[in-house]
Amino acid sequence: MKKFAAITAVIALCSAPAFAANQGGFTGPGSTQQTSSQQNGGFTGPNGSKATVESAKSLRDDAWVTLSGNIVERISDDTYLFKDATGTINVEIKDKRWNGVTVGPQDKVEIQGEVDKDWNSVEIDVKEIRKVSQ
């Protein structure tokens, strides 16, 4: 019985990278991501307050916002530059938040998340991202 448990554990550990390979992500400037068409689903009900980049910058810390625009560049590991008609803002998107969505700079997206204010910077901590039709 111990051998069966050990073999099962080894198989589970070895197969984990294969499942992680198709999680989606950004495919534009600064990215090393390959394309993926898998999407795992998520919430489809009413959105949080719609905002623009300009208005999001003046909201309180931890305010929930929904922004529509484009992710135009990858800045670092999980930080991207988001742009709408009113300006640009850094957004933090953890790998687990992509949920199989793959986007490039030409794709319009809707992001939902929290305003994250520090002493001299504002960014959005993204909780959900989805591609929207033009």
BAVOSE-714023 format. One line per field, with one value per atom (N, C-alpha, C): z, y, x; atom name. Coordinates in steps of 0.02 Angstrom, whole numbers, plus 50000, padded with zeros to 5 digits. Layout:
REM residues N
w <- c(Z;...)
v <- c(Y;...)
u <- c(X;...)
name <- c(CA;...)
This chain:
REM residues 134
w <- c(50000;50000;50000;50035;50037;49968;49930;49862;49818;49823;49783;49799;49863;49883;49858;49862;49838;49762;49725;49652;49633;49668;49655;49668;49722;49738;49685;49661;49610;49545;49525;49464;49470;49527;49537;49533;49563;49560;49491;49454;49386;49337;49348;49300;49313;49371;49387;49337;49312;49263;49198;49179;49118;49124;49183;49194;49197;49223;49230;49164;49114;49051;49012;49019;48980;49021;49057;49100;49068;49007;48975;48998;48976;48996;48942;48948;48902;48849;48786;48731;48695;48725;48692;48712;48708;48722;48792;48796;48859;48882;48843;48864;48833;48870;48842;48838;48845;48846;48776;48771;48709;48711;48652;48651;48677;48703;48730;48720;48706;48695;48751;48804;48859;48903;48923;48971;49021;49085;49137;49167;49145;49171;49229;49255;49310;49320;49359;49375;49314;49300;49242;49260;49324;49347;49340;49376;49372;49394;49360;49374;49430;49458;49507;49471;49506;49476;49416;49360;49300;49312;49291;49302;49242;49240;49192;49230;49194;49227;49266;49236;49270;49335;49334;49395;49446;49424;49470;49511;49482;49518;49577;49576;49631;49681;49670;49717;49779;49832;49895;49887;49931;49931;49942;49908;49911;49880;49844;49808;49752;49740;49688;49623;49568;49504;49447;49394;49331;49277;49242;49189;49123;49069;49002;48961;48927;48887;48861;48856;48829;48875;48879;48912;48857;48863;48808;48816;48878;48889;48954;48955;49017;49046;49109;49141;49181;49219;49258;49263;49308;49313;49312;49355;49356;49354;49329;49322;49248;49228;49159;49155;49096;49084;49050;49082;49057;49031;48974;48943;48924;48938;48911;48880;48862;48828;48873;48939;48985;49011;48999;49023;49033;49070;49084;49159;49179;49249;49251;49301;49311;49342;49318;49346;49365;49422;49444;49432;49390;49373;49390;49443;49462;49411;49404;49355;49362;49424;49434;49411;49401;49380;49306;49266;49193;49174;49210;49198;49125;49091;49022;48970;48991;48945;48918;48852;48820;48781;48794;48761;48735;48685;48659;48663;48643;48648;48607;48555;48513;48541;48592;48620;48675;48670;48723;48779;48840;48899;48950;48995;49052;49114;49157;49218;49278;49329;49391;49447;49492;49546;49596;49638;49691;49677;49694;49690;49746;49729;49777;49779;49832;49838;49886;49865;49908;49917;49947;49960;49897;49844;49783;49720;49726;49666;49676;49620;49619;49566;49584;49535;49550;49505;49514;49526;49580;49594;49563;49506;49466;49497;49503;49529;49473;49418;49361;49297;49245;49179;49127;49080;49025;48961;48906;48840;48819;48793;48770;48695;48663;48591;48578;48523;48505;48493)
v <- c(49941;50000;50063;50060;50118;50132;50078;50087;50122;50103;50134;50208;50226;50296;50335;50305;50338;50349;50299;50305;50358;50360;50411;50481;50489;50555;50577;50531;50547;50566;50530;50546;50615;50631;50696;50752;50743;50796;50805;50751;50755;50785;50777;50802;50874;50902;50971;51022;51020;51069;51065;51007;51000;51037;51035;51070;51145;51167;51239;51271;51233;51260;51299;51284;51317;51364;51410;51455;51523;51534;51598;51651;51712;51767;51819;51863;51918;51897;51916;51895;51954;52013;52072;52087;52151;52171;52149;52120;52099;52031;51998;51934;51876;51821;51758;51706;51728;51684;51660;51596;51567;51571;51568;51574;51511;51521;51467;51484;51435;51449;51422;51396;51368;51423;51417;51464;51423;51438;51397;51426;51483;51511;51559;51584;51632;51664;51717;51752;51790;51787;51821;51869;51886;51931;52004;52048;52120;52137;52186;52208;52259;52270;52324;52391;52444;52510;52518;52538;52552;52616;52616;52674;52683;52739;52751;52752;52749;52752;52817;52872;52937;52938;52913;52914;52862;52806;52755;52782;52824;52852;52895;52922;52965;52929;52865;52827;52809;52789;52770;52702;52688;52624;52568;52513;52453;52462;52516;52524;52473;52443;52394;52430;52415;52448;52398;52419;52383;52431;52411;52453;52417;52454;52426;52461;52422;52450;52396;52412;52365;52359;52298;52288;52297;52348;52366;52342;52326;52306;52269;52222;52188;52226;52247;52287;52243;52196;52148;52083;52039;51973;51971;52010;52011;52082;52129;52198;52216;52245;52263;52335;52365;52433;52428;52456;52455;52524;52528;52592;52594;52651;52666;52736;52763;52828;52885;52875;52929;52927;52873;52869;52798;52792;52727;52717;52653;52635;52566;52555;52488;52443;52381;52331;52270;52240;52179;52121;52073;52014;51952;51919;51856;51802;51753;51699;51665;51653;51617;51657;51722;51765;51761;51736;51734;51683;51628;51578;51558;51549;51527;51582;51644;51699;51721;51726;51750;51813;51867;51931;51962;52004;52044;52117;52162;52234;52256;52219;52237;52215;52171;52144;52189;52204;52243;52195;52217;52176;52216;52180;52210;52179;52222;52197;52221;52178;52196;52186;52232;52226;52283;52286;52336;52388;52450;52504;52493;52495;52485;52549;52589;52653;52645;52668;52673;52748;52764;52834;52877;52853;52895;52858;52803;52766;52736;52724;52692;52637;52577;52524;52485;52441;52400;52328;52298;52228;52189;52158;52126;52060;52052;51990;51949;51983;51948;51986;51949;51979;51939;51974;51939;51980;51944;51975;51994;52054;52076;52090;52083;52096;52170;52189;52259;52290)
u <- c(50041;50000;50043;50100;50144;50174;50188;50215;50164;50101;50049;50043;50045;50041;50101;50160;50221;50218;50196;50191;50140;50084;50033;50060;50097;50126;50177;50218;50268;50233;50182;50145;50113;50083;50051;50102;50160;50212;50240;50248;50275;50226;50162;50113;50092;50108;50088;50113;50176;50197;50158;50134;50095;50029;49998;49935;49947;50002;50017;50036;50053;50078;50026;49962;49910;49867;49899;49861;49848;49868;49856;49905;49895;49939;49943;49991;50002;50052;50039;50083;50116;50116;50144;50215;50237;50305;50328;50387;50416;50393;50352;50323;50360;50363;50390;50335;50272;50214;50197;50181;50155;50079;50047;49974;49940;49880;49840;49767;49725;49654;49611;49640;49601;49574;49511;49482;49442;49452;49422;49358;49335;49273;49283;49228;49229;49162;49158;49097;49071;49005;48977;48922;48915;48862;48880;48844;48857;48928;48956;49025;49026;49086;49096;49089;49103;49095;49141;49112;49151;49190;49252;49295;49341;49374;49427;49493;49548;49613;49619;49598;49603;49564;49502;49462;49487;49513;49539;49597;49637;49695;49674;49613;49591;49547;49533;49492;49532;49497;49530;49564;49610;49646;49595;49605;49562;49493;49481;49417;49414;49356;49347;49329;49364;49352;49349;49316;49316;49340;49393;49422;49419;49407;49408;49462;49503;49557;49603;49667;49716;49777;49803;49868;49919;49960;50005;50076;50097;50166;50174;50221;50239;50298;50293;50345;50392;50363;50403;50364;50385;50357;50281;50248;50175;50146;50185;50163;50159;50103;50090;50066;50073;50049;49981;49930;49862;49845;49810;49794;49721;49689;49622;49625;49568;49566;49589;49590;49608;49679;49715;49784;49808;49863;49894;49902;49904;49914;49946;49988;50016;49964;49961;49916;49957;49940;49975;49928;49951;49911;49951;49932;49966;49949;49993;49983;49916;49893;49830;49770;49776;49720;49705;49753;49743;49690;49684;49631;49625;49680;49679;49668;49658;49648;49716;49721;49782;49766;49802;49788;49853;49846;49901;49882;49927;49914;49853;49835;49779;49712;49712;49650;49622;49558;49525;49506;49521;49507;49468;49436;49403;49436;49461;49492;49452;49449;49418;49468;49472;49520;49515;49566;49568;49621;49605;49654;49705;49769;49823;49865;49856;49892;49950;50008;50066;50080;50138;50154;50151;50182;50185;50166;50128;50108;50039;50007;49941;49944;49920;49913;49850;49831;49772;49795;49771;49784;49726;49740;49688;49666;49600;49571;49539;49518;49489;49505;49519;49531;49493;49462;49429;49435;49439;49443;49372;49363;49297;49300;49243;49240;49243;49272;49280;49214)
name <- c(N;CA;C;N;CA;C;N;CA;C;N;CA;C;N;CA;C;N;CA;C;N;CA;C;N;CA;C;N;CA;C;N;CA;C;N;CA;C;N;CA;C;N;CA;C;N;CA;C;N;CA;C;N;CA;C;N;CA;C;N;CA;C;N;CA;C;N;CA;C;N;CA;C;N;CA;C;N;CA;C;N;CA;C;N;CA;C;N;CA;C;N;CA;C;N;CA;C;N;CA;C;N;CA;C;N;CA;C;N;CA;C;N;CA;C;N;CA;C;N;CA;C;N;CA;C;N;CA;C;N;CA;C;N;CA;C;N;CA;C;N;CA;C;N;CA;C;N;CA;C;N;CA;C;N;CA;C;N;CA;C;N;CA;C;N;CA;C;N;CA;C;N;CA;C;N;CA;C;N;CA;C;N;CA;C;N;CA;C;N;CA;C;N;CA;C;N;CA;C;N;CA;C;N;CA;C;N;CA;C;N;CA;C;N;CA;C;N;CA;C;N;CA;C;N;CA;C;N;CA;C;N;CA;C;N;CA;C;N;CA;C;N;CA;C;N;CA;C;N;CA;C;N;CA;C;N;CA;C;N;CA;C;N;CA;C;N;CA;C;N;CA;C;N;CA;C;N;CA;C;N;CA;C;N;CA;C;N;CA;C;N;CA;C;N;CA;C;N;CA;C;N;CA;C;N;CA;C;N;CA;C;N;CA;C;N;CA;C;N;CA;C;N;CA;C;N;CA;C;N;CA;C;N;CA;C;N;CA;C;N;CA;C;N;CA;C;N;CA;C;N;CA;C;N;CA;C;N;CA;C;N;CA;C;N;CA;C;N;CA;C;N;CA;C;N;CA;C;N;CA;C;N;CA;C;N;CA;C;N;CA;C;N;CA;C;N;CA;C;N;CA;C;N;CA;C;N;CA;C;N;CA;C;N;CA;C;N;CA;C;N;CA;C;N;CA;C;N;CA;C;N;CA;C;N;CA;C;N;CA;C;N;CA;C;N;CA;C;N;CA;C;N;CA;C;N;CA;C;N;CA;C;N;CA;C;N;CA;C)
